[in-house]
Amino acid sequence: MIQKTVASSAIPEARDPSLASLDDVIRVVGLHKHYDRVAAVRGVDFAVKRGEVFGLIGPDGAGKTTTFHILGGVMEATTGDVKVLGQPPRDARLMIGYLTQQFSLYLDLSIDENLRYVSGLRQVPDRQFSERREKYLRLMNLENFGDRLAGELSGGMKQKLALCCALISQPQVLLLDEPTTGVDPVSRREFWDVLAALASEEGVTIVVATPYLDEAERCNRIGLMYDGQIQQIGTPAELRNSLGLYRLEVHTLQLQAAEQVLTEASESGSIADVQTFGDRLDVLVNDPQIGEAEVRELFQQHHLQAATIDLAEPTLENVFVTRLRQQGSAPQSLAFPRSRGGNRDVTKNSSSDFAIYSHNLNRNFGSFQAVKNVNVEVRYGEIFGLLGANGAGKTTTIKMLCGLLPESSGDISLGGERGNLRSSELRRRIGYMSQKFTLYDDLTILQNLEFYSGIYGVPRRLRREKIDWVIATCGLEGRETLITGQLPGGWKQRVAFGASVMHEPDILFLDEPTSGVDPLARRQFWKLINDFARNGTAILVTTHYLEEAEQCNRMSFMVAGEIVTEGSPSQIKASQPGQLIEVITDQTQAASNLLKQQMESWRVSIFADRLHVVVDDPDRDIPNLRSRLDAANLTVHSLRPIPFSLEDAFIGVVQRSAHATPKEPQPS
């Protein structure tokens, strides 16, 4: 039986209580911004102190970027009082570093040339430039790549360079608008460790927007923003406790039937929400004991196999989705208008029975081997995740598997076809959403969808219904004539997904489909992906968001072109060596610096007011960990084992593989 924990029902006030403080570096009171008759920001209040990391979290169109523009001094408020370092933002701009959503580096200049150009704009003296260049490139692990062109860097290295450019003038305030979108988990974690060091050691005040709620866990405080207003402010722990709900992880072999039964029960009783995550269900309940009993009773009533049920802490995504639902902003859940049946049943094991199959697949670019002996097997009705850091070879592998790039060697079978993977007949059975947005920016949404429905051979009598479904699912009714290039990134991704599935593909390739998409829309994406899989579509997906990778039935991790591990999410987490330890101390940054001197740096990571530390031998290493901190006069408030997340597992696998065979980072 699971144990009940205490959760507070108190909801932090949307008005920030720290506004009364005199030592606020950023102070926003009654902020409004109108574009003609459209109110983008409507009465926002918050304050941020020196050395604080403050997260601004919300769905696409919530008003976050407008707020950043005003804080950065590049846009004036309609009304309200906004002060940065005691001045109007326009007057404080030389003390502000600002990373916008759009990548702003010069791709045809080297790392050093980009840095020197920005330092010239900021009037940084040569001596200070040399000192800061060395300092920040070393901090970002870029010191050996000064002459490499920015356009040849991986996504993670580009974002690190962009941060170096923002820091070269040593600003007192950093504004980061979705700085890690499209960046792999290893680079994202390194990026956030740098932010923690800047805030703690140099007193830099940081305001960051991110669609990744596992990143938001690393902020000191968070403001949840929706419809131009901040609805709630608090620490991650306060926001989770305010939810007043508990999360049950339900493992069963009958996921689809169990989800349907529990979802129907969520309309009454103690069950508040149900979501599929690959090989388990996440069930939010009002009371853990009553909720567990209700789940077990429902399983028995509907003759479902007994389930394993574990109590877990609610996530920030649970908070985010629940609060937005309470605001009435949940997207429509519309059934896909199918014109033919699905539910294929493929149980044999020969290569011809797999929807996607490769054996010893290789790809060389000159002397560089990008893909090495990769084996992939994906059945109809299965969601398979291909995960890896930037430059690991994922996109190259996908392009070979779907016939867009010839393999150097190896065997490929796609939909039973082993010869011509570019035949028009096979093309009509495949859907492909590429990593780079592939719709036409100078066409309207409607024109793009009409074009792709024609390319994919959707019968004319069905096109209108399919297009209407895409527009309604994306929440774009009445906006069909908007030019696609003017849409926010998250909306573009939704339209691109709709375009890739209108023809009901047998096989679907999704290369980072939810990059930059907010959590509520991401949940809708995965509900649709699961629906297609249940109707027999074989799906191969890549993602840098490891929490959503839990939705996959099976997955492989790629490192430097090779598959290094494979299994279900639960199998991969359970197979991790050692133990993950959560450490809460009175000086988080000092504790991190100390432990990184004695351990591999990837084993230690800061999550707001606590550390995550990976040890190999808990019986030996946990006492040593405590004694090291005690010897440095760092008070330990809590030190406890916690389960590996899929991201923790991914980083451990990747780093162990990389350290076993060190390689220079490759361009993407």
BAFISE-667815 format. One line per field, with one value per residue (C-alpha): x, z, y; residue in three letters. Coordinates in pm, 1 decimal. Layout:
BEGIN
px [X ...]
pz [Z ...]
py [Y ...]
fimi [ALA ...]
This chain:
BEGIN
px [0.0 134.4 200.3 21.3 228.6 126.2 29.0 -72.5 -379.3 -262.0 -208.7 62.6 -81.7 -35.0 73.2 436.3 479.6 845.2 726.2 749.3 1126.0 1369.4 1652.3 1471.9 1685.0 1373.1 1039.2 725.9 394.3 72.1 237.4 8.0 97.3 -156.1 -110.8 -398.7 -701.4 -509.0 -397.9 -78.9 3.1 -269.1 -165.3 152.9 325.2 649.4 992.1 1329.0 1615.8 1989.4 2130.6 1785.9 1683.6 1319.6 1125.5 843.3 638.9 333.0 177.5 240.0 81.5 77.2 270.0 613.0 813.2 636.3 731.1 1093.4 1099.8 983.3 1233.3 1510.8 1431.0 1349.1 975.1 780.0 497.1 149.8 103.9 268.2 586.4 888.6 1230.5 1554.9 1838.9 1628.1 1598.6 1362.1 1477.0 1582.3 1830.7 1963.5 2030.2 2411.0 2375.7 2134.0 2223.3 1933.7 1905.0 1602.1 1415.5 1560.1 1923.2 2117.4 2476.3 2652.9 2684.2 2958.6 3181.8 3390.5 3334.9 3610.4 3482.7 3129.4 3263.1 3486.5 3201.1 2967.3 3238.5 3295.8 2925.6 2932.1 3257.4 3447.3 3819.6 4063.5 4223.3 3887.1 3772.9 4070.6 4012.6 3638.0 3675.5 3906.5 3684.1 3351.8 3475.4 3635.7 3312.8 3120.0 3384.2 3438.4 3799.0 3932.4 3693.7 3763.3 3826.0 3523.4 3244.2 2923.0 2730.0 2927.0 2843.5 2585.7 2269.1 2404.5 2736.0 2553.9 2347.6 2657.6 2825.5 2514.7 2533.9 2905.9 2816.7 2552.8 2803.8 3103.6 2996.0 2940.6 2574.0 2405.8 2080.2 2030.3 1705.6 1679.9 1377.4 1364.0 1744.3 1761.8 1490.6 1630.6 1930.6 2008.6 1972.6 2347.8 2404.4 2087.6 2207.7 2551.8 2382.0 2175.4 2475.3 2644.0 2336.4 2338.7 2706.3 2647.0 2358.7 2526.2 2888.6 2859.2 2519.8 2372.1 1992.8 1835.5 1485.5 1425.5 1135.1 1135.9 885.6 1074.8 925.2 1207.3 1425.5 1180.9 1253.0 1596.1 1456.6 1442.8 1090.6 842.8 561.4 289.7 165.4 -149.4 -351.9 -127.3 -142.7 64.5 -170.0 57.1 404.5 610.2 902.1 876.1 795.1 524.6 361.4 362.8 221.0 -48.1 -185.4 -340.1 -315.1 -103.2 51.4 22.9 242.5 32.8 213.9 -1.3 22.8 -324.1 -246.6 -508.8 -797.0 -678.9 -650.9 -1004.2 -1149.5 -964.4 -1037.0 -1408.9 -1383.4 -1205.5 -1536.2 -1629.7 -1464.4 -1110.5 -932.6 -846.2 -635.7 -496.5 -207.6 -20.6 359.6 494.0 475.6 277.2 -12.9 22.8 -292.8 -355.6 -579.8 -720.8 -618.1 -347.1 -508.3 -858.9 -719.1 -519.8 -819.5 -1040.6 -787.9 -762.4 -1139.7 -1184.6 -923.9 -1112.4 -1454.1 -1332.2 -1130.5 -795.7 -472.5 -349.9 -138.8 173.0 102.0 369.9 325.3 534.7 564.1 352.9 555.6 552.8 391.8 102.6 71.0 96.4 -160.0 -405.0 -391.3 -443.4 -735.0 -885.6 -853.8 -1045.2 -749.5 -724.0 -708.0 -986.8 -955.4 -1104.7 -1118.1 -910.0 -1137.8 -1022.5 -1123.7 -990.6 -939.2 -624.0 -526.9 -269.2 -138.1 220.3 369.5 628.9 997.8 1142.3 1266.5 977.2 727.7 870.8 742.4 1093.4 1400.0 1774.4 2070.1 2429.2 2337.8 2636.2 2681.4 3011.0 3070.9 3419.3 3643.9 3386.3 3156.6 2831.0 2634.5 2793.8 2624.9 2284.1 2006.5 1644.9 1325.6 987.8 657.7 325.0 142.5 467.4 622.8 1000.8 1228.6 1570.5 1746.0 2088.7 2284.2 2320.4 2542.4 2485.3 2357.3 1980.0 1868.1 2114.4 1971.2 1612.4 1697.2 1844.6 1552.4 1295.5 1496.2 1605.4 1975.4 2155.8 2326.5 2698.1 2631.2 2377.5 2024.8 1702.9 1340.5 1059.7 699.1 819.5 1002.4 1374.2 1458.9 1326.0 1251.9 1161.3 877.9 560.4 352.1 570.8 583.2 205.1 232.7 487.7 453.3 763.3 796.4 1153.7 1360.3 1366.2 1024.0 938.8 616.9 632.9 668.5 530.6 206.0 -92.0 -179.1 -464.5 -249.6 15.7 -240.2 -405.3 -64.3 35.5 -300.6 -247.3 115.6 14.6 -275.9 -562.1 -883.5 -1044.5 -1372.1 -1185.6 -947.4 -1177.3 -1259.9 -891.0 -782.8 -1062.1 -943.6 -584.1 -697.6 -935.7 -681.9 -421.6 -669.0 -637.7 -1002.6 -1047.5 -672.5 -642.2 -526.0 -231.3 105.8 279.4 611.3 445.1 328.0 499.3 725.2 487.8 196.2 415.2 503.2 135.6 51.1 351.1 239.5 -112.0 26.3 234.3 -59.5 -355.9 -307.8 -320.8 34.0 126.1 470.1 542.0 883.0 884.9 1217.9 1188.8 818.8 756.8 1064.5 951.2 594.4 436.3 345.2 -30.3 13.6 284.2 37.8 -210.1 64.2 129.1 -236.1 -258.4 64.9 -67.2 -396.8 -216.9 -8.1 -318.7 -463.2 -160.2 81.8 450.3 612.2 978.6 1038.2 1335.9 1313.2 1539.4 1262.9 1320.9 1001.9 798.3 1027.3 860.1 569.8 770.6 717.4 1084.7 1386.2 1753.0 2021.8 2275.0 2624.3 2867.1 2672.0 2631.8 2346.2 2466.0 2149.2 1793.3 1475.1 1153.7 1176.5 1132.1 1396.6 1652.0 1596.1 1610.6 1934.3 2130.8 2434.2 2471.0 2222.8 2093.6 2120.5 1936.2 2136.0 1995.3 2255.6 2276.5 2525.6 2421.8 2674.8 2966.4 2868.6 2848.7 3193.2 3344.3 3199.4 3291.4 3654.9 3642.8 3393.9 3326.1 3134.3 2835.9 2763.5 2674.5 2396.7 2211.8 1831.9 1741.3 1802.1 1927.7 2185.3 2148.8 2455.6 2516.5 2724.9 2839.0 2849.5 2585.2 2713.4 3061.4 2992.1 2702.9 2903.6 3198.4 2968.7 2842.7 3191.4 3327.0 3049.7 3089.4 3466.7 3400.1 3158.2 2862.4 2551.2 2355.9 1981.7 1883.5 2061.6 1842.3 1829.7 1577.8 1477.8 1657.5 1457.0 1492.2 1702.0 1935.2 1965.0 2029.4 2303.0 2466.7 2466.9 2593.6 2865.6 2993.4 3010.4 3181.1 3438.3 3511.5 3604.6 3665.9 3570.8 3578.7 3224.5 3103.8 2917.5 2547.2]
pz [0.0 -88.2 184.4 200.4 198.3 294.6 22.3 77.1 -96.8 -64.0 -401.7 -411.6 -502.4 -862.2 -730.1 -627.2 -253.4 -311.9 -492.1 -159.8 -140.4 -204.6 -330.4 -638.8 -953.4 -1170.9 -1067.3 -1283.1 -1163.5 -1362.9 -1699.0 -2002.4 -2370.6 -2652.2 -3026.0 -3165.1 -3014.3 -2906.6 -2541.4 -2533.0 -2166.8 -1917.6 -1572.0 -1495.4 -1155.3 -1047.5 -902.7 -921.1 -673.0 -734.2 -809.6 -854.7 -1144.7 -1222.4 -1471.6 -1684.4 -1800.9 -2024.4 -2347.9 -2692.6 -2712.8 -2334.0 -2360.9 -2248.9 -2546.2 -2531.7 -2163.8 -2252.0 -2523.6 -2270.0 -2003.8 -2266.4 -2358.9 -2722.6 -2681.2 -2474.4 -2241.5 -2307.3 -1934.1 -1611.6 -1413.9 -1524.8 -1366.7 -1430.1 -1193.0 -1078.7 -1428.4 -1724.4 -1932.2 -2225.7 -2001.1 -1850.4 -2179.6 -2149.2 -1827.0 -1980.3 -2179.0 -2394.7 -2583.5 -2811.5 -2944.7 -3288.9 -3325.6 -3358.0 -3427.4 -3759.9 -3896.3 -4143.6 -3866.8 -3627.2 -3252.5 -3191.4 -3464.8 -3320.4 -2974.2 -3099.0 -3300.6 -2999.4 -2768.5 -3016.5 -3012.7 -2632.2 -2622.5 -2418.8 -2385.7 -2550.7 -2224.4 -2066.1 -2384.4 -2376.0 -2009.4 -2052.3 -2376.3 -2203.8 -1895.3 -2069.8 -2344.8 -2073.8 -1873.0 -2181.2 -2282.8 -2610.4 -2555.7 -2820.9 -3096.9 -3134.1 -3509.1 -3591.2 -3787.3 -3589.7 -3872.7 -3820.8 -3450.5 -3301.4 -3157.5 -2802.9 -2895.4 -3079.7 -2772.3 -2552.1 -2792.5 -2789.4 -2408.1 -2426.7 -2655.0 -2407.8 -2120.2 -2285.9 -2150.4 -1803.7 -1772.9 -1435.5 -1581.2 -1826.6 -2021.5 -2189.1 -2410.1 -2465.5 -2490.2 -2509.2 -2765.6 -2992.8 -2766.7 -2654.4 -2286.7 -2216.4 -2348.7 -2177.7 -1840.3 -1893.6 -1997.2 -1678.3 -1459.6 -1610.8 -1531.0 -1171.0 -1136.7 -1287.0 -1048.5 -736.2 -782.2 -986.1 -865.5 -1216.9 -1212.8 -1466.6 -1614.2 -1840.1 -2044.5 -2131.3 -2270.7 -2085.6 -1739.1 -1617.3 -1673.4 -1480.5 -1178.6 -1172.7 -1122.1 -775.7 -844.6 -1131.6 -1267.9 -1456.6 -1735.8 -1942.5 -2161.3 -2084.9 -1707.3 -1440.0 -1272.1 -1001.5 -856.4 -626.1 -589.1 -775.8 -446.8 -360.1 -700.4 -678.7 -325.4 -428.0 -676.5 -398.2 -612.5 -600.0 -890.4 -924.2 -1173.9 -1294.3 -1483.0 -1677.9 -1993.9 -2100.2 -2134.9 -2392.3 -2213.7 -1875.5 -2005.2 -2143.9 -1819.4 -1595.7 -1823.4 -1811.8 -1432.2 -1411.2 -1474.6 -1116.9 -810.3 -692.4 -1030.0 -1171.0 -1478.7 -1679.1 -1926.9 -2108.0 -2082.0 -2298.9 -2073.0 -1787.5 -1697.9 -1488.5 -1280.3 -1073.5 -772.8 -487.4 -222.5 -273.3 -70.2 -205.9 -556.6 -548.7 -418.3 -693.1 -964.4 -837.9 -811.9 -1168.7 -1292.7 -1121.8 -1249.5 -1610.3 -1584.8 -1644.3 -1531.0 -1189.9 -1201.8 -1017.1 -858.9 -722.2 -557.4 -716.6 -666.6 -904.2 -1175.0 -1276.1 -1599.6 -1391.9 -1231.3 -1561.4 -1744.7 -1452.4 -1405.7 -1777.1 -1783.9 -1494.6 -1710.8 -1986.9 -2227.5 -2296.9 -2674.7 -2846.7 -2862.1 -3198.6 -3347.2 -3661.8 -3967.5 -4088.1 -4427.8 -4384.6 -4111.2 -3913.9 -3631.2 -3816.0 -3626.2 -3710.5 -3481.3 -3694.0 -3662.0 -4014.9 -4156.7 -4404.1 -4115.9 -3967.2 -4080.1 -4039.9 -4040.1 -4072.7 -4018.4 -3984.2 -4136.5 -4209.3 -4355.7 -4435.7 -4533.6 -4676.9 -4402.4 -4130.1 -4031.1 -3910.4 -3859.6 -3752.9 -3775.5 -3660.3 -3620.0 -3600.8 -3579.8 -3554.5 -3579.5 -3692.7 -3398.3 -3212.0 -3106.9 -3123.6 -2993.3 -3144.6 -2889.3 -2879.7 -2833.7 -3114.9 -3383.0 -3269.5 -3614.1 -3554.2 -3843.5 -4081.6 -3977.8 -4035.0 -4379.4 -4478.9 -4334.4 -4531.2 -4854.6 -4857.5 -4824.0 -4965.4 -4713.6 -4745.2 -4647.8 -4466.1 -4523.6 -4508.4 -4535.7 -4529.0 -4534.1 -4672.3 -4961.0 -4981.3 -5319.3 -5434.3 -5115.8 -5325.9 -5523.7 -5546.0 -5407.5 -5097.8 -5057.0 -5018.1 -4722.6 -4535.8 -4332.7 -4255.3 -4029.2 -4048.8 -3778.5 -3980.9 -4049.9 -4406.6 -4485.5 -4715.0 -4509.0 -4786.3 -4819.5 -4586.1 -4349.4 -4577.0 -4892.3 -4725.8 -4618.8 -4961.2 -5123.8 -4899.3 -4925.2 -5300.6 -5277.7 -5048.5 -5273.0 -5029.9 -5235.8 -5321.7 -5153.7 -4822.4 -4832.8 -4680.7 -4383.3 -4322.9 -4351.8 -4119.0 -3867.1 -3875.9 -3833.4 -3547.4 -3370.6 -3392.6 -3251.6 -3564.7 -3669.8 -3826.1 -3885.8 -4190.4 -4408.2 -4184.7 -4358.6 -4214.3 -4167.4 -3921.9 -3684.8 -3347.8 -3356.7 -3155.9 -3391.0 -3694.0 -3546.8 -3498.1 -3859.5 -3984.3 -3784.6 -3925.7 -4279.0 -4225.5 -4113.6 -4328.5 -4567.0 -4282.8 -4326.7 -4243.7 -4131.5 -3966.2 -3910.1 -3658.5 -3615.3 -3300.8 -3362.5 -3036.9 -3035.6 -2890.7 -2828.8 -2493.6 -2251.3 -2313.1 -2690.5 -2641.5 -2451.1 -2737.4 -2985.7 -2798.3 -2762.5 -3142.8 -3185.9 -2953.5 -3143.8 -3474.6 -3318.9 -3182.2 -3531.6 -3663.8 -3772.2 -3709.2 -3561.0 -3527.6 -3329.6 -3209.6 -2924.1 -2686.5 -2425.6 -2223.8 -2020.1 -2339.8 -2454.4 -2176.6 -2423.6 -2647.9 -2625.4 -2694.4 -2762.5 -2853.2 -2735.6 -3000.6 -2918.7 -3194.0 -3459.0 -3260.5 -3064.7 -2705.2 -2530.3 -2614.6 -2425.3 -2281.3 -2067.3 -1749.4 -1854.4 -1934.5 -1604.1 -1406.6 -1577.7 -1466.6 -1252.5 -913.6 -746.5 -793.6 -473.5 -391.8 -166.1 0.8 159.8 272.6 -6.2 -322.4 -559.4 -318.9 -269.5 -646.7 -700.4 -426.6 -553.9 -916.5 -807.2 -684.1 -928.2 -1301.4 -1361.3 -1527.7 -1202.4 -1022.1 -1131.7 -964.0 -948.1 -787.8 -413.1 -436.3 -605.8 -803.6 -762.7 -936.5 -736.2 -838.9 -499.4 -262.2 46.9 -1.3 -177.2 26.5 355.1 161.5 6.2 345.4 499.8 213.6 263.4 642.1 609.9 402.1 669.0 433.1 631.9 482.8 542.6 344.0 158.3 12.5 -280.1 -552.6 -870.8 -1197.8 -1444.6 -1812.1 -1854.3 -1573.2 -1742.4 -2083.0 -1952.8 -1761.1 -2066.1 -2301.6 -2068.8 -1978.7 -2348.8 -2436.8 -2158.0 -2262.6 -2614.6 -2606.2 -2927.6 -3042.3 -3067.8 -3425.3 -3616.1 -3665.8]
py [0.0 343.0 599.1 930.9 1247.9 1598.3 1844.1 2203.3 2336.6 2695.4 2860.7 3129.9 3468.2 3577.7 3917.0 3877.0 3951.1 4050.9 4365.0 4544.7 4482.6 4767.9 4542.3 4411.4 4415.5 4382.2 4529.2 4506.4 4654.5 4675.2 4601.5 4625.4 4598.2 4639.7 4589.7 4793.6 4613.2 4301.4 4291.8 4083.0 4156.6 4248.0 4365.7 4170.3 4207.8 4040.5 4115.9 3943.3 3979.4 3986.0 3640.5 3483.7 3257.4 3338.8 3127.6 3266.5 2967.0 2963.5 2835.2 2983.3 3327.5 3381.4 3710.4 3588.6 3719.2 4057.4 4080.1 3997.3 4265.0 4524.5 4409.4 4421.6 4780.6 4703.9 4775.3 5026.6 4926.3 5063.9 5128.3 5013.7 5065.4 4861.0 4909.8 4719.6 4806.8 5100.8 5247.2 5221.4 4921.1 5141.2 5324.3 4998.4 4818.8 4824.4 4622.5 4366.8 4055.5 3932.7 3602.2 3610.6 3305.7 3367.6 3264.5 3592.2 3483.6 3529.7 3178.2 3268.1 3406.3 3197.7 3175.8 3431.8 3664.1 3659.0 3739.1 4021.4 4172.4 4178.4 4315.2 4598.2 4684.7 4684.3 4887.1 4628.3 4724.5 4481.6 4366.9 4290.9 4120.2 3879.4 3794.9 3743.1 3547.5 3300.0 3281.9 3221.7 2990.0 2776.0 2784.2 2663.8 2404.4 2591.9 2701.3 2461.5 2572.2 2946.9 2927.5 2708.7 2876.5 2925.6 2760.8 2438.8 2407.8 2171.9 2325.3 2305.4 2466.8 2748.1 2828.0 2824.4 3067.2 3288.9 3293.4 3384.1 3676.0 3792.2 3767.4 3935.3 4276.6 4122.8 4224.2 4231.7 4097.4 3808.5 3767.3 3425.6 3356.8 2977.9 2948.5 2567.1 2485.4 2214.5 2154.7 1798.4 1694.2 1680.9 2033.0 2157.0 2032.2 2188.4 2514.2 2524.1 2442.9 2749.9 2962.4 2838.2 2935.0 3280.4 3348.8 3210.8 3314.8 3634.7 3756.8 3774.0 3808.2 3573.1 3565.2 3265.3 3131.1 2761.8 2510.1 2233.1 2201.4 1977.0 2286.7 2502.0 2279.3 2446.4 2797.8 2952.8 3078.5 3045.4 3258.0 3068.8 3296.4 3257.5 3494.3 3791.0 3751.1 3578.8 3334.4 3196.9 3259.3 3037.7 2802.4 2470.6 2296.5 2551.3 2512.1 2132.0 2140.1 2388.2 2137.1 1931.1 1615.8 1299.5 1110.4 733.8 549.0 254.4 -23.4 -268.2 -475.7 -353.9 16.3 109.6 -60.0 70.2 427.2 414.6 275.7 524.0 821.4 746.1 721.6 1059.4 1235.0 1141.8 993.5 1064.4 1037.5 1383.0 1304.8 1011.6 1016.9 740.8 738.6 456.1 152.8 312.6 540.6 855.6 898.4 1212.9 1151.3 1358.3 1106.4 839.1 559.2 615.2 664.9 342.0 151.0 295.6 205.0 -153.7 -185.7 -57.2 -304.3 -587.0 -472.9 -462.6 -786.0 -613.5 -773.5 -660.4 -344.4 -232.1 107.3 342.4 682.2 959.0 1333.0 1547.5 1717.3 2082.4 1966.1 1828.9 2173.3 2357.2 2143.4 2140.2 2518.6 2585.9 2343.8 2536.0 2848.8 2671.7 2667.0 2294.0 2235.7 2049.1 1672.7 1583.9 1235.1 1202.8 1164.0 822.0 695.6 341.4 84.8 27.3 -206.8 -415.5 -715.4 -801.5 -1064.0 -1241.7 -1170.3 -1174.2 -842.5 -832.2 -823.6 -502.2 -164.9 -17.4 -241.4 -189.3 -421.0 -297.1 39.3 267.0 612.9 784.2 1146.7 1132.0 996.0 1070.7 782.2 939.1 613.6 285.6 -55.9 68.2 -189.4 -69.2 -277.1 -105.4 -293.7 -155.9 -0.8 69.6 403.0 377.0 653.0 722.5 942.3 1099.3 1420.0 1675.2 1524.9 1164.6 1061.6 1048.0 1267.6 1098.2 759.8 875.1 1012.8 676.1 478.6 677.2 679.7 1044.9 958.6 653.3 427.9 352.1 -10.5 -225.5 -355.3 -149.4 -257.3 0.1 -117.0 -451.2 -278.3 -355.7 -203.9 130.7 328.3 632.4 477.2 685.8 399.1 369.0 750.0 760.9 521.4 736.2 1055.6 1261.7 1566.0 1687.4 1856.2 2176.9 2325.4 2222.7 2406.9 2708.7 3026.3 3251.1 3052.7 3071.0 2788.2 2683.0 2693.8 2475.5 2217.3 2212.5 2165.5 1875.3 1702.7 1703.5 1584.8 1296.8 1197.6 1264.5 1211.7 1545.3 1450.7 1405.6 1702.1 1960.3 1737.3 1654.9 2020.0 2133.4 1872.9 2006.0 2366.5 2282.8 2060.3 2338.8 2591.4 2806.1 2843.0 3185.1 3216.7 2992.4 3282.1 3378.5 3357.5 3051.5 3231.4 3471.1 3196.2 3131.0 2825.2 2606.1 2674.6 2600.8 2262.0 2178.9 2263.1 2063.2 1759.0 1785.8 1808.0 1492.4 1273.5 1388.2 1095.2 835.5 700.8 342.4 463.2 798.5 961.2 1248.5 1429.3 1646.3 1719.9 1909.6 2135.3 2468.7 2346.9 2431.4 2148.2 2159.8 2136.2 1872.1 1656.6 1695.1 1594.9 1274.1 1191.1 1206.2 1007.8 736.3 732.2 674.2 396.9 225.9 229.3 44.8 318.4 247.6 559.5 647.1 966.4 1168.0 1416.0 1606.8 1619.7 1304.9 1329.8 1295.0 1013.0 813.0 787.5 553.6 177.8 114.2 330.8 331.7 573.9 681.2 805.9 910.9 719.2 395.8 238.8 201.2 80.1 -23.5 -111.4 26.4 343.5 138.7 -115.6 153.4 336.7 10.3 -94.1 211.8 131.8 296.4 529.9 885.3 1090.8 1414.1 1647.0 1957.8 2182.7 2544.5 2631.8 2450.8 2608.7 2562.4 2197.6 2148.2 2304.0 2087.0 1759.5 1836.2 1866.4 1507.7 1348.8 1356.3 1678.9 1505.7 1321.9 1648.1 1881.0 2169.0 2168.4 2504.9 2450.6 2091.8 1872.1 1550.0 1330.5 994.6 744.6 397.1 224.1 369.0 182.9 327.3 658.4 801.4 815.2 960.0 1219.4 1330.5 1339.6 1556.2 1809.0 1805.2 1857.2 2168.6 2300.6 2264.8 2177.8 1886.3 1920.0 1612.4 1333.3 1060.5 815.3 902.7 711.9 778.4 982.7 896.4 1212.5 1102.6 763.2 919.7 1147.8 862.3 633.1 905.1 1030.5 684.2 596.7 924.0 889.0 532.5 652.1 1030.1 1206.8 1566.2 1712.0 1693.3 1962.7 1890.2]
fimi [MET ILE GLN LYS THR VAL ALA SER SER ALA ILE PRO GLU ALA ARG ASP PRO SER LEU ALA SER LEU ASP ASP VAL ILE ARG VAL VAL GLY LEU HIS LYS HIS TYR ASP ARG VAL ALA ALA VAL ARG GLY VAL ASP PHE ALA VAL LYS ARG GLY GLU VAL PHE GLY LEU ILE GLY PRO ASP GLY ALA GLY LYS THR THR THR PHE HIS ILE LEU GLY GLY VAL MET GLU ALA THR THR GLY ASP VAL LYS VAL LEU GLY GLN PRO PRO ARG ASP ALA ARG LEU MET ILE GLY TYR LEU THR GLN GLN PHE SER LEU TYR LEU ASP LEU SER ILE ASP GLU ASN LEU ARG TYR VAL SER GLY LEU ARG GLN VAL PRO ASP ARG GLN PHE SER GLU ARG ARG GLU LYS TYR LEU ARG LEU MET ASN LEU GLU ASN PHE GLY ASP ARG LEU ALA GLY GLU LEU SER GLY GLY MET LYS GLN LYS LEU ALA LEU CYS CYS ALA LEU ILE SER GLN PRO GLN VAL LEU LEU LEU ASP GLU PRO THR THR GLY VAL ASP PRO VAL SER ARG ARG GLU PHE TRP ASP VAL LEU ALA ALA LEU ALA SER GLU GLU GLY VAL THR ILE VAL VAL ALA THR PRO TYR LEU ASP GLU ALA GLU ARG CYS ASN ARG ILE GLY LEU MET TYR ASP GLY GLN ILE GLN GLN ILE GLY THR PRO ALA GLU LEU ARG ASN SER LEU GLY LEU TYR ARG LEU GLU VAL HIS THR LEU GLN LEU GLN ALA ALA GLU GLN VAL LEU THR GLU ALA SER GLU SER GLY SER ILE ALA ASP VAL GLN THR PHE GLY ASP ARG LEU ASP VAL LEU VAL ASN ASP PRO GLN ILE GLY GLU ALA GLU VAL ARG GLU LEU PHE GLN GLN HIS HIS LEU GLN ALA ALA THR ILE ASP LEU ALA GLU PRO THR LEU GLU ASN VAL PHE VAL THR ARG LEU ARG GLN GLN GLY SER ALA PRO GLN SER LEU ALA PHE PRO ARG SER ARG GLY GLY ASN ARG ASP VAL THR LYS ASN SER SER SER ASP PHE ALA ILE TYR SER HIS ASN LEU ASN ARG ASN PHE GLY SER PHE GLN ALA VAL LYS ASN VAL ASN VAL GLU VAL ARG TYR GLY GLU ILE PHE GLY LEU LEU GLY ALA ASN GLY ALA GLY LYS THR THR THR ILE LYS MET LEU CYS GLY LEU LEU PRO GLU SER SER GLY ASP ILE SER LEU GLY GLY GLU ARG GLY ASN LEU ARG SER SER GLU LEU ARG ARG ARG ILE GLY TYR MET SER GLN LYS PHE THR LEU TYR ASP ASP LEU THR ILE LEU GLN ASN LEU GLU PHE TYR SER GLY ILE TYR GLY VAL PRO ARG ARG LEU ARG ARG GLU LYS ILE ASP TRP VAL ILE ALA THR CYS GLY LEU GLU GLY ARG GLU THR LEU ILE THR GLY GLN LEU PRO GLY GLY TRP LYS GLN ARG VAL ALA PHE GLY ALA SER VAL MET HIS GLU PRO ASP ILE LEU PHE LEU ASP GLU PRO THR SER GLY VAL ASP PRO LEU ALA ARG ARG GLN PHE TRP LYS LEU ILE ASN ASP PHE ALA ARG ASN GLY THR ALA ILE LEU VAL THR THR HIS TYR LEU GLU GLU ALA GLU GLN CYS ASN ARG MET SER PHE MET VAL ALA GLY GLU ILE VAL THR GLU GLY SER PRO SER GLN ILE LYS ALA SER GLN PRO GLY GLN LEU ILE GLU VAL ILE THR ASP GLN THR GLN ALA ALA SER ASN LEU LEU LYS GLN GLN MET GLU SER TRP ARG VAL SER ILE PHE ALA ASP ARG LEU HIS VAL VAL VAL ASP ASP PRO ASP ARG ASP ILE PRO ASN LEU ARG SER ARG LEU ASP ALA ALA ASN LEU THR VAL HIS SER LEU ARG PRO ILE PRO PHE SER LEU GLU ASP ALA PHE ILE GLY VAL VAL GLN ARG SER ALA HIS ALA THR PRO LYS GLU PRO GLN PRO SER]
